[in-house]
């Protein structure tokens, strides 16, 4: 699978929108056949990490194992997550850590590695550098994410000391997503009001500066689709995983 950007996009207009607002939406961002193949490869994946926080500490569970739990065990987990979300930063969704998979050589030959190589080739880096007017960007890290009914990511700003995050990005790969299913990316203003919302879509990249408060809205219990995306950060400085 060879991934390619849709180079017909007018980057000057996108750059002006980003510089004016601190965020921008890039529609039809990949060549259509590349976006389709990327979607098909991700949608068929069976193994995902179910992630959340417990007392401020990140947790990774095997999502297949969790599916096999009895109802009480599942209900107890949801109660723990919701209780801690009332007052603290919390999230609950599924992920595949492709950045770690690539640099730790965990799955040689898998298409996950092609995603990381695509995100970090010079064409892609220059594409983002130009839109953001940020020549200091040196690499991208990323994860594949899947939000289903009951999943969410509450308010945070992505500003982690030492990560050198210039901006965040979301490559949307959701098909036939209904707005009333939730799961939108909400960009907040200084009053913590919603300034801009990006509904899950297909072959669209959302980019927003770091730091800025944002959330991924709760996915409704009646949602029967999957919010699929590749998410990550455009970073400056040395890639800590690259020798």
C-alpha positions as CSV (number, residue, x, y, z in Angstrom):
1,X,0.0,0.0,0.0
2,X,1.5,3.3,-1.1
3,X,-0.1,6.3,0.7
4,X,-0.1,9.6,-1.1
5,X,-1.5,13.1,-0.3
6,X,-3.9,14.8,-2.7
7,X,-1.4,17.4,-3.9
8,X,-4.1,19.4,-5.8
9,X,-5.0,21.2,-2.6
10,X,-4.2,24.9,-2.5
11,X,-1.9,25.1,0.5
12,X,-1.8,28.9,0.7
13,X,-5.5,29.1,1.4
14,X,-5.2,26.3,4.0
15,X,-2.3,28.1,5.6
16,X,-4.2,31.4,5.9
17,X,-7.1,29.6,7.6
18,X,-4.8,27.9,10.1
19,X,-3.0,31.1,10.9
20,X,-6.2,33.0,11.3
21,X,-8.0,30.5,13.5
22,X,-5.5,28.1,14.9
23,X,-7.2,25.2,13.2
24,X,-8.0,24.1,9.7
25,X,-10.0,21.3,7.9
26,X,-8.4,19.7,4.8
27,X,-11.0,17.9,2.7
28,X,-10.2,15.0,0.3
29,X,-6.7,15.1,1.9
30,X,-5.4,11.8,0.5
31,X,-5.8,10.4,-3.0
32,X,-9.2,8.7,-2.9
33,X,-7.9,5.2,-3.7
34,X,-5.3,5.6,-0.9
35,X,-7.9,6.7,1.6
36,X,-10.1,3.7,0.7
37,X,-7.3,1.2,1.0
38,X,-6.3,2.7,4.3
39,X,-9.8,2.5,5.6
40,X,-10.2,-1.2,4.5
41,X,-6.9,-2.2,6.2
42,X,-7.8,-0.5,9.5
43,X,-11.5,-1.5,9.6
44,X,-10.6,-5.2,9.5
45,X,-8.2,-5.1,12.4
46,X,-9.3,-7.3,15.3
47,X,-6.7,-6.5,18.0
48,X,-7.0,-3.1,19.7
49,X,-5.9,-1.7,23.0
50,X,-8.8,-0.4,25.2
51,X,-7.4,2.6,27.0
52,X,-8.5,4.8,30.0
53,X,-7.0,6.3,33.1
54,X,-7.2,4.9,36.6
55,X,-6.2,7.4,39.4
56,X,-4.3,9.4,36.8
57,X,-2.3,6.4,35.4
58,X,-2.8,5.3,31.8
59,X,-4.2,1.8,31.4
60,X,-4.1,-0.5,28.4
61,X,-6.4,-3.5,28.2
62,X,-6.8,-6.1,25.4
63,X,-10.2,-5.1,23.9
64,X,-10.9,-8.8,22.9
65,X,-10.4,-9.9,26.5
66,X,-12.7,-7.1,27.8
67,X,-15.4,-8.3,25.4
68,X,-15.4,-11.6,27.1
69,X,-15.9,-10.2,30.6
70,X,-19.2,-10.8,32.4
71,X,-21.7,-7.9,32.7
72,X,-20.8,-7.0,36.3
73,X,-17.1,-6.8,35.5
74,X,-17.9,-4.5,32.5
75,X,-20.3,-2.4,34.5
76,X,-17.7,-1.9,37.3
77,X,-15.2,-0.7,34.7
78,X,-17.6,1.8,33.3
79,X,-18.5,3.1,36.7
80,X,-14.8,3.6,37.6
81,X,-14.2,5.5,34.4
82,X,-17.2,7.7,34.7
83,X,-16.6,8.5,38.4
84,X,-13.1,9.6,37.7
85,X,-14.2,11.6,34.6
86,X,-16.4,13.8,36.8
87,X,-13.5,15.7,38.2
88,X,-10.4,14.6,36.3
89,X,-9.0,14.2,32.8
90,X,-10.3,10.9,31.4
91,X,-10.7,9.0,28.2
92,X,-12.1,5.7,27.0
93,X,-11.5,4.4,23.5
94,X,-9.5,1.9,21.5
95,X,-6.1,2.4,19.9
96,X,-3.3,0.8,18.0
97,X,0.0,2.5,18.8
98,X,1.6,2.5,15.3
99,X,4.4,4.9,16.3
100,X,5.7,2.5,19.0
101,X,5.1,-0.5,16.7
102,X,7.3,1.0,14.0
103,X,10.2,2.3,16.1
104,X,10.2,-0.6,18.5
105,X,10.1,-3.0,15.5
106,X,7.2,-4.9,17.0
107,X,5.5,-6.0,13.8
108,X,8.0,-6.2,10.9
109,X,6.3,-6.2,7.4
110,X,2.9,-5.0,8.7
111,X,1.1,-2.2,6.9
112,X,1.2,-0.2,10.2
113,X,4.8,0.6,9.5
114,X,3.8,2.1,6.1
115,X,1.6,4.5,7.9
116,X,4.4,5.8,10.0
117,X,6.8,6.0,7.1
118,X,4.2,7.9,5.0
119,X,3.7,10.4,7.9
120,X,7.4,11.0,8.2
121,X,8.5,11.2,4.6
122,X,9.7,14.6,3.4
123,X,6.7,15.2,1.2
124,X,4.3,14.8,4.1
125,X,6.5,16.8,6.5
126,X,6.8,19.6,4.0
127,X,3.0,19.6,3.4
128,X,2.3,20.2,7.1
129,X,5.2,22.6,7.5
130,X,3.8,24.8,4.7
131,X,0.2,24.7,6.0
132,X,1.3,25.6,9.6
133,X,4.1,27.9,8.5
134,X,6.2,25.8,10.9
135,X,9.5,24.8,9.4
136,X,10.6,23.6,12.9
137,X,8.5,20.4,12.5
138,X,10.8,17.4,12.3
139,X,8.6,14.4,12.8
140,X,5.1,13.1,13.4
141,X,4.0,10.5,15.9
142,X,0.6,8.8,15.6
143,X,-1.9,6.2,16.8
144,X,-4.9,4.6,15.1
145,X,-8.0,5.2,17.2
146,X,-11.5,3.7,17.2
147,X,-14.4,5.2,19.2
148,X,-17.5,3.2,19.6
149,X,-20.7,3.6,21.6
150,X,-19.8,4.9,25.1
151,X,-16.3,6.1,24.2
152,X,-15.1,9.7,24.8
153,X,-12.1,11.9,25.4
154,X,-12.8,14.7,27.8
155,X,-11.2,18.2,28.0
156,X,-7.4,18.6,27.6
157,X,-5.0,20.7,25.6
158,X,-2.2,18.2,24.5
159,X,0.5,20.3,26.1
160,X,2.9,17.7,27.6
161,X,6.3,18.9,28.9
162,X,9.1,17.7,26.7
163,X,7.0,16.5,23.8
164,X,7.5,19.6,21.7
165,X,4.1,19.4,20.1
166,X,3.5,22.1,17.5
167,X,0.0,21.0,16.5
168,X,-2.3,17.9,16.6
169,X,-3.8,16.2,13.6
170,X,-6.7,13.8,12.9
171,X,-6.9,11.9,9.7
172,X,-10.6,11.0,9.6
173,X,-11.6,7.6,8.2
174,X,-15.2,7.3,9.4
175,X,-17.8,6.3,6.8
176,X,-21.5,7.2,6.9
177,X,-21.2,8.7,10.4
178,X,-24.4,10.3,11.8
179,X,-24.0,13.6,13.6
180,X,-26.4,12.5,16.3
181,X,-24.1,9.7,17.2
182,X,-21.7,12.2,18.8
183,X,-18.0,11.7,18.7
184,X,-17.3,15.1,17.2
185,X,-14.0,16.9,17.8
186,X,-14.8,20.1,19.6
187,X,-12.3,23.0,19.7
188,X,-12.9,25.3,22.7
189,X,-12.3,29.0,23.2
190,X,-10.8,30.7,26.2
191,X,-14.2,30.6,27.9
192,X,-14.3,26.8,27.4
193,X,-17.2,27.2,25.0
194,X,-17.3,25.3,21.7
195,X,-15.7,27.4,19.0
196,X,-15.5,24.9,16.2
197,X,-16.7,21.3,15.7
198,X,-15.4,18.7,13.3
199,X,-17.9,15.8,12.7
200,X,-16.3,12.4,12.0
201,X,-15.9,12.1,8.2
202,X,-14.0,10.3,5.6
203,X,-10.7,11.4,4.0
204,X,-10.5,14.7,5.9
205,X,-7.6,15.9,8.0
206,X,-8.3,18.3,11.0
207,X,-5.3,20.2,12.3
208,X,-5.2,22.4,15.3
209,X,-2.5,24.2,17.3
210,X,-1.1,23.0,20.6
211,X,-2.0,24.0,23.3
212,X,-5.7,24.5,22.8
213,X,-8.5,22.9,24.9
214,X,-10.6,20.3,23.0
215,X,-12.7,17.2,23.5
216,X,-14.0,14.3,21.6
217,X,-17.7,14.1,22.4
218,X,-19.3,11.1,24.0
219,X,-20.4,8.6,21.4
220,X,-24.1,7.8,21.9
221,X,-25.2,4.4,23.2
222,X,-27.3,3.9,20.0
223,X,-24.4,4.6,17.6
224,X,-23.7,1.5,15.5
225,X,-20.7,2.9,13.5
226,X,-17.1,3.2,14.3
227,X,-15.2,6.5,14.5
228,X,-11.9,5.5,12.9
229,X,-9.0,7.9,12.5
230,X,-5.2,8.2,12.7
231,X,-4.4,10.8,15.3
232,X,-1.1,12.3,16.5
233,X,1.1,15.3,16.7
234,X,3.5,17.3,14.6
235,X,6.5,17.7,16.7
236,X,9.8,19.7,16.7
237,X,13.2,18.6,18.0
238,X,14.7,15.2,18.0
239,X,12.6,12.1,17.6
240,X,13.3,10.2,20.9
241,X,12.7,6.8,19.3
242,X,14.9,7.4,16.3
243,X,18.5,6.4,16.8
